[in-house]
Amino acid sequence: MKQFKFVAYCILLVDIHAINTRLSVLVQSDQLFVIDVPDMIETYKRDLELLASGALGPEATARMILLGKGEVEMVRCVAKARASPLETSVDATAEDDFEHEDDEDNEEREEEEEEDVDNVIVTEDDEEASTINLAAVTGDVKQRFIEFQQDFVQHLLENMSRRLNIPPSAKKLQCLFDFRKMPMDTSNKQQTVDLLLPHGNEEADWVIENLFPELDSFAFKSEALAARMFVFEHQDEFRVLKDPKKPQNGRYMCLTTIFERLFSGDVCSKPIPLYLHVLDYVISFMWQSCNSERAGSHINQVKTLQRIRLLGDTFNSLVFGTFNNVPVQFIDTPRLLERWRSEGHMSGTTTSRLSTTELGESKVLKRLFEDKKGRFLLSKDGPLAAET
């Protein structure tokens, strides 16, 4: 327990756990979109690569002075455990930070965490075991720690490259729908417009060809341009405060506000039904880690033994629909039927138009009743028929 190598790995795991926790919170969020996935994975990989390069994490940096003396501070462990931030709203904090955090915000948060640790009251029992001496502390302690860290993190990065890759569709869709990454500079409007005109055209061709072949590529790119220009011209309406209590922290581009506005009606210079069609999939796309479990029940309900020969496209569409649609009990059935009939479709309760004497009679039910089958035991002419 007091071996330097064991303690070094424990400290290293604290820093790696902090990186993994940030990613874990984000991939379970129901407030983010599939277009946020590339940044999540790139940030996670960049944090691990920083450790692999030899940079020490916050925990290791704070403990390195005592480790050089062959000691480890135990009071710090007790204080951090008592000042655990798990009781706070981790989900909301992580989502908010991911959209609009900067280096200053990170520094302020770290200072607040340090203050929380410092404010914890340490008891006499804690003071008695404030530090312990380590065994096998030889050579350059910092260099030995870095070697342990690099060896450990390198295996993480190798496994990550095999198991956690950025989906090509997420990267392409991000270019088309993440307005936070589009040129929106108003100081030189003509230059910005020149950048917005061709923005995402190649990605649009890929998305239409691979994901939505039923749509027209030229029409989609035209509507995407109309959406970009609308957001550029009205971007002040979509910039909200990072922290309402601290206006001095500035504003950020809110995607949710933009999407709601685009769906509110004909707000762009032209109708954008194709663009909204793809955006609808982006919003409802199942990408969170928990969705793999939730989708399992929907898959079992859709692909029963009686429907085992469903083709891939039909199966995917049905699962997507059952997963994202509202429960049946919340569907406004009368309005749905009214719209269905207004479009000229037939239904099981459509009245006959051939004769006024059949009003209110279902043609489907009538056809089924007329298709009589022979009876086995209850036939009037059968040998076991009841005597009259």
C-alpha positions as CSV (number, residue, x, y, z in Angstrom):
1,M,0.0,0.0,0.0
2,K,2.9,2.4,0.7
3,Q,4.9,1.5,-2.4
4,F,5.5,4.6,-4.6
5,K,4.3,2.8,-7.8
6,F,1.0,1.9,-6.2
7,V,0.4,5.4,-4.9
8,A,1.5,7.0,-8.2
9,Y,-1.0,4.9,-10.2
10,C,-3.8,5.8,-7.7
11,I,-3.1,9.5,-8.2
12,L,-2.9,9.0,-12.0
13,L,-6.3,7.3,-11.9
14,V,-7.8,10.3,-10.2
15,D,-6.8,12.5,-13.1
16,I,-8.0,10.0,-15.7
17,H,-11.2,9.5,-13.9
18,A,-11.9,13.3,-14.1
19,I,-11.5,13.2,-17.9
20,N,-13.7,10.1,-18.2
21,T,-16.3,11.6,-16.0
22,R,-16.6,14.7,-18.2
23,L,-17.2,12.5,-21.2
24,S,-19.6,10.2,-19.4
25,V,-21.8,13.1,-18.4
26,L,-21.9,14.5,-21.9
27,V,-22.7,11.2,-23.7
28,Q,-25.7,10.6,-21.3
29,S,-27.1,14.0,-21.8
30,D,-30.5,14.4,-23.5
31,Q,-29.9,18.1,-24.1
32,L,-27.1,17.8,-26.7
33,F,-27.3,16.6,-30.3
34,V,-25.5,14.2,-32.5
35,I,-23.7,17.1,-34.0
36,D,-22.0,17.6,-30.6
37,V,-20.4,14.1,-30.7
38,P,-17.3,15.1,-32.8
39,D,-16.3,17.8,-30.3
40,M,-16.9,15.5,-27.3
41,I,-14.6,12.7,-28.7
42,E,-12.0,15.2,-29.9
43,T,-11.9,16.9,-26.5
44,Y,-11.6,13.6,-24.7
45,K,-8.8,12.4,-27.0
46,R,-7.0,15.8,-26.7
47,D,-7.1,15.5,-22.9
48,L,-5.6,12.0,-22.9
49,E,-3.0,13.0,-25.5
50,L,-1.9,15.8,-23.2
51,L,-1.3,13.3,-20.4
52,A,0.5,11.0,-22.9
53,S,2.8,13.9,-23.8
54,G,4.1,14.1,-20.3
55,A,2.0,16.9,-18.9
56,L,0.8,16.2,-15.3
57,G,-2.8,16.3,-14.4
58,P,-4.2,18.6,-11.6
59,E,-4.1,15.9,-8.9
60,A,-0.5,14.9,-9.8
61,T,0.6,18.5,-10.0
62,A,-0.8,19.3,-6.5
63,R,1.0,16.2,-5.0
64,M,4.3,16.3,-6.8
65,I,6.2,18.3,-4.2
66,L,5.4,15.9,-1.3
67,L,6.0,12.9,-3.6
68,G,9.5,14.2,-4.2
69,K,10.1,14.0,-0.5
70,G,8.7,10.4,-0.4
71,E,5.5,11.4,1.3
72,V,1.8,11.5,0.4
73,E,-0.8,13.8,2.0
74,M,-3.8,11.9,3.4
75,V,-5.7,15.0,4.7
76,R,-6.2,16.1,1.1
77,C,-7.9,12.8,0.3
78,V,-10.3,13.1,3.3
79,A,-11.1,16.7,2.4
80,K,-11.8,16.0,-1.2
81,A,-14.1,13.1,-0.3
82,R,-16.1,15.3,2.1
83,A,-16.3,18.1,-0.5
84,S,-17.6,15.7,-3.2
85,P,-19.5,17.7,-5.9
86,L,-21.7,14.7,-6.7
87,E,-24.6,16.4,-4.9
88,T,-24.7,19.2,-7.5
89,S,-26.4,19.1,-10.8
90,V,-23.7,17.5,-12.8
91,D,-25.8,17.1,-16.0
92,A,-26.7,20.7,-16.3
93,T,-23.2,22.0,-15.5
94,A,-21.5,19.7,-18.0
95,E,-23.9,20.6,-20.8
96,D,-23.7,24.3,-20.1
97,D,-19.9,24.1,-20.0
98,F,-19.6,22.1,-23.2
99,E,-21.4,24.7,-25.2
100,H,-19.7,27.9,-24.0
101,E,-16.8,27.4,-21.6
102,D,-13.5,29.1,-22.1
103,D,-10.2,28.9,-20.3
104,E,-11.2,31.6,-17.7
105,D,-14.3,29.6,-16.8
106,N,-12.1,26.5,-16.3
107,E,-9.7,28.4,-14.0
108,E,-12.5,29.8,-12.0
109,R,-14.1,26.4,-11.5
110,E,-10.8,24.9,-10.4
111,E,-10.3,27.7,-7.9
112,E,-13.8,27.1,-6.5
113,E,-13.1,23.4,-6.1
114,E,-9.9,24.2,-4.3
115,E,-11.8,26.6,-2.0
116,D,-14.3,23.8,-1.2
117,V,-11.5,21.5,-0.2
118,D,-9.8,24.2,1.9
119,N,-13.0,25.0,3.7
120,V,-13.5,21.4,4.9
121,I,-12.9,21.1,8.6
122,V,-10.2,18.4,9.3
123,T,-10.6,16.6,12.7
124,E,-7.9,15.6,15.1
125,D,-8.0,12.0,13.8
126,D,-7.3,13.3,10.3
127,E,-4.4,15.4,11.5
128,E,-2.8,12.4,13.1
129,A,-2.5,10.7,9.8
130,S,-1.9,13.8,7.6
131,T,1.0,12.3,5.7
132,I,2.6,8.9,5.3
133,N,6.1,7.9,4.2
134,L,6.3,5.9,1.0
135,A,8.6,3.0,0.2
136,A,10.8,2.6,-2.9
137,V,11.0,6.3,-3.7
138,T,14.2,6.5,-5.7
139,G,15.6,8.4,-8.7
140,D,13.8,11.2,-10.4
141,V,10.3,11.0,-8.9
142,K,8.6,13.2,-11.4
143,Q,10.2,11.4,-14.4
144,R,9.1,8.0,-12.9
145,F,5.6,9.3,-12.5
146,I,5.5,10.6,-16.0
147,E,6.7,7.2,-17.3
148,F,3.9,5.4,-15.4
149,Q,1.4,7.9,-16.8
150,Q,2.5,7.6,-20.4
151,D,2.5,3.8,-20.3
152,F,-1.0,3.7,-18.8
153,V,-2.6,6.4,-21.1
154,Q,-1.0,5.0,-24.2
155,H,-3.1,1.8,-23.8
156,L,-6.2,3.9,-23.4
157,L,-5.5,5.8,-26.6
158,E,-4.9,2.5,-28.5
159,N,-8.2,1.1,-27.3
160,M,-10.0,4.4,-28.0
161,S,-8.9,4.4,-31.6
162,R,-10.5,0.9,-32.0
163,R,-13.7,1.5,-30.1
164,L,-14.5,5.2,-30.0
165,N,-14.5,6.8,-33.4
166,I,-16.3,9.9,-34.8
167,P,-19.2,8.8,-37.0
168,P,-18.8,10.3,-40.5
169,S,-22.4,11.3,-40.5
170,A,-22.0,13.3,-37.3
171,K,-19.1,15.2,-38.8
172,K,-21.0,16.0,-42.0
173,L,-24.2,17.0,-40.2
174,Q,-22.2,19.2,-37.8
175,C,-21.0,21.3,-40.7
176,L,-24.6,21.7,-42.0
177,F,-26.4,22.4,-38.7
178,D,-24.0,23.6,-36.1
179,F,-24.3,27.4,-36.5
180,R,-21.8,28.0,-33.7
181,K,-19.0,26.9,-36.0
182,M,-20.2,28.9,-39.1
183,P,-18.6,32.3,-40.0
184,M,-20.9,34.9,-38.3
185,D,-18.6,37.9,-38.1
186,T,-20.6,41.1,-38.7
187,S,-17.6,43.5,-38.9
188,N,-17.1,42.6,-42.6
189,K,-20.5,41.4,-43.8
190,Q,-19.5,41.0,-47.4
191,Q,-16.6,38.7,-46.5
192,T,-18.8,36.7,-44.2
193,V,-21.5,36.3,-46.9
194,D,-18.8,35.1,-49.4
195,L,-17.8,32.4,-46.8
196,L,-21.4,31.4,-46.1
197,L,-22.4,30.9,-49.8
198,P,-20.4,27.7,-50.4
199,H,-20.3,26.6,-46.8
200,G,-21.2,22.9,-46.4
201,N,-22.0,22.2,-50.1
202,E,-19.7,19.1,-50.2
203,E,-21.1,17.8,-46.9
204,A,-24.6,18.3,-48.2
205,D,-23.9,16.2,-51.3
206,W,-22.5,13.4,-49.1
207,V,-25.5,13.6,-46.7
208,I,-28.1,13.4,-49.5
209,E,-26.3,10.6,-51.3
210,N,-25.7,8.4,-48.3
211,L,-28.4,9.3,-45.8
212,F,-31.3,10.9,-47.7
213,P,-31.2,9.7,-51.3
214,E,-34.9,10.5,-51.7
215,L,-34.2,14.2,-51.5
216,D,-32.9,16.5,-54.2
217,S,-29.4,17.7,-53.5
218,F,-29.6,21.1,-55.3
219,A,-32.9,22.0,-53.6
220,F,-31.5,21.0,-50.2
221,K,-28.3,23.1,-50.6
222,S,-30.5,26.1,-51.6
223,E,-32.6,25.7,-48.5
224,A,-29.5,25.3,-46.3
225,L,-28.1,28.6,-47.7
226,A,-31.4,30.3,-46.9
227,A,-31.3,29.0,-43.3
228,R,-27.6,30.1,-42.9
229,M,-28.4,33.6,-44.2
230,F,-31.4,33.9,-41.9
231,V,-29.4,33.0,-38.8
232,F,-26.6,35.4,-39.8
233,E,-29.0,38.3,-40.2
234,H,-30.8,37.6,-37.0
235,Q,-27.9,36.2,-34.9
236,D,-28.4,38.7,-32.1
237,E,-31.8,37.1,-31.3
238,F,-30.1,33.7,-30.8
239,R,-27.3,34.8,-28.5
240,V,-28.2,34.2,-24.9
241,L,-26.3,34.9,-21.7
242,K,-23.8,32.3,-20.5
243,D,-24.9,33.0,-17.0
244,P,-27.9,35.2,-16.3
245,K,-26.5,36.1,-12.9
246,K,-23.2,37.3,-14.5
247,P,-23.9,39.3,-17.6
248,Q,-20.2,40.2,-17.8
249,N,-19.4,36.6,-18.8
250,G,-20.8,37.3,-22.3
251,R,-23.2,35.5,-24.6
252,Y,-23.2,32.3,-26.8
253,M,-25.1,31.1,-29.8
254,C,-27.9,28.9,-28.6
255,L,-28.7,26.1,-31.1
256,T,-32.0,25.2,-29.4
257,T,-33.3,28.7,-29.9
258,I,-32.3,28.6,-33.5
259,F,-34.0,25.3,-34.2
260,E,-37.2,26.3,-32.5
261,R,-37.3,29.5,-34.7
262,L,-36.7,27.6,-37.9
263,F,-39.6,25.2,-37.1
264,S,-41.9,28.0,-36.1
265,G,-43.0,28.8,-39.7
266,D,-41.8,30.5,-42.9
267,V,-39.2,32.7,-41.3
268,C,-36.5,32.3,-44.0
269,S,-36.4,34.0,-47.4
270,K,-38.0,30.8,-48.9
271,P,-39.7,27.6,-47.5
272,I,-37.1,25.1,-46.3
273,P,-39.0,21.8,-46.0
274,L,-36.1,19.6,-47.0
275,Y,-33.7,21.3,-44.6
276,L,-36.2,20.9,-41.8
277,H,-36.8,17.2,-42.7
278,V,-33.1,16.4,-42.2
279,L,-32.9,18.7,-39.1
280,D,-35.7,16.7,-37.6
281,Y,-33.6,13.6,-37.9
282,V,-30.6,15.4,-36.4
283,I,-32.6,16.5,-33.3
284,S,-34.1,13.0,-32.7
285,F,-31.1,11.0,-33.7
286,M,-30.3,8.3,-31.1
287,W,-26.7,8.8,-30.1
288,Q,-26.6,8.8,-26.3
289,S,-24.9,5.8,-24.6
290,C,-28.2,4.9,-22.8
291,N,-30.1,4.6,-26.1
292,S,-28.5,1.3,-26.9
293,E,-30.4,-0.2,-24.0
294,R,-33.6,1.7,-24.7
295,A,-33.6,0.8,-28.4
296,G,-33.4,-2.9,-27.5
297,S,-37.0,-3.1,-26.3
298,H,-38.2,-1.3,-29.4
299,I,-36.3,-3.7,-31.6
300,N,-38.0,-6.7,-29.9
301,Q,-41.4,-5.1,-30.4
302,V,-40.9,-4.3,-34.1
303,K,-39.1,-7.5,-35.2
304,T,-41.3,-10.2,-33.9
305,L,-41.2,-13.8,-35.2
306,Q,-44.1,-12.9,-37.6
307,R,-42.0,-10.0,-39.0
308,I,-38.6,-11.7,-39.1
309,R,-38.2,-11.0,-42.8
310,L,-38.4,-7.2,-42.6
311,L,-35.9,-5.6,-44.9
312,G,-33.2,-3.3,-43.4
313,D,-34.6,0.0,-44.5
314,T,-38.2,-0.8,-43.4
315,F,-36.9,-2.2,-40.1
316,N,-34.7,0.9,-39.4
317,S,-37.6,3.3,-40.2
318,L,-40.0,1.4,-37.9
319,V,-37.6,1.3,-35.0
320,F,-36.8,5.0,-35.5
321,G,-40.5,5.8,-35.5
322,T,-41.4,3.8,-32.5
323,F,-38.5,5.2,-30.5
324,N,-39.1,8.9,-31.3
325,N,-42.8,9.1,-31.7
326,V,-45.1,9.9,-28.8
327,P,-46.9,7.1,-27.0
328,V,-50.1,6.0,-28.7
329,Q,-52.3,7.3,-25.9
330,F,-51.1,10.8,-26.5
331,I,-51.8,10.8,-30.3
332,D,-54.7,13.0,-31.3
333,T,-56.5,10.3,-33.3
334,P,-59.5,12.3,-34.6
335,R,-57.2,14.9,-36.1
336,L,-55.0,12.2,-37.6
337,L,-58.0,10.5,-39.2
338,E,-59.3,13.8,-40.5
339,R,-56.0,14.6,-42.2
340,W,-55.7,11.0,-43.5
341,R,-59.1,11.2,-45.2
342,S,-58.6,14.7,-46.5
343,E,-55.7,13.4,-48.5
344,G,-57.9,10.9,-50.2
345,H,-56.8,7.7,-48.3
346,M,-59.3,4.9,-47.5
347,S,-59.8,3.4,-44.1
348,G,-61.7,0.6,-42.4
349,T,-64.6,2.9,-41.5
350,T,-65.0,4.5,-44.9
351,T,-68.7,4.5,-45.9
352,S,-69.8,3.1,-49.2
353,R,-70.4,5.7,-52.0
354,L,-72.1,3.2,-54.3
355,S,-75.4,3.0,-52.4
356,T,-77.2,5.3,-50.0
357,T,-78.5,2.2,-48.2
358,E,-75.1,1.3,-47.0
359,L,-74.2,4.5,-45.2
360,G,-72.2,4.0,-42.0
361,E,-71.2,0.4,-43.0
362,S,-67.5,-0.5,-43.2
363,K,-66.6,-1.9,-46.6
364,V,-63.7,-3.8,-45.0
365,L,-65.8,-5.5,-42.4
366,K,-68.5,-6.2,-45.0
367,R,-65.9,-8.0,-47.2
368,L,-64.7,-10.0,-44.3
369,F,-68.2,-11.1,-43.3
370,E,-69.0,-12.2,-46.8
371,D,-65.9,-14.4,-46.9
372,K,-67.5,-17.3,-45.0
373,K,-65.6,-20.4,-44.4
374,G,-66.9,-24.0,-43.8
375,R,-67.6,-25.0,-40.3
376,F,-66.4,-28.2,-38.7
377,L,-68.6,-28.8,-35.6
378,L,-71.2,-26.1,-35.8
379,S,-72.4,-26.5,-39.3
380,K,-76.2,-27.0,-39.6
381,D,-75.8,-29.9,-41.9
382,G,-73.1,-31.6,-40.0
383,P,-73.5,-34.9,-38.2
384,L,-73.1,-33.3,-34.8
385,A,-75.5,-30.5,-35.4
386,A,-78.0,-29.9,-32.7
387,E,-81.5,-31.3,-33.3
388,T,-84.3,-28.8,-33.8
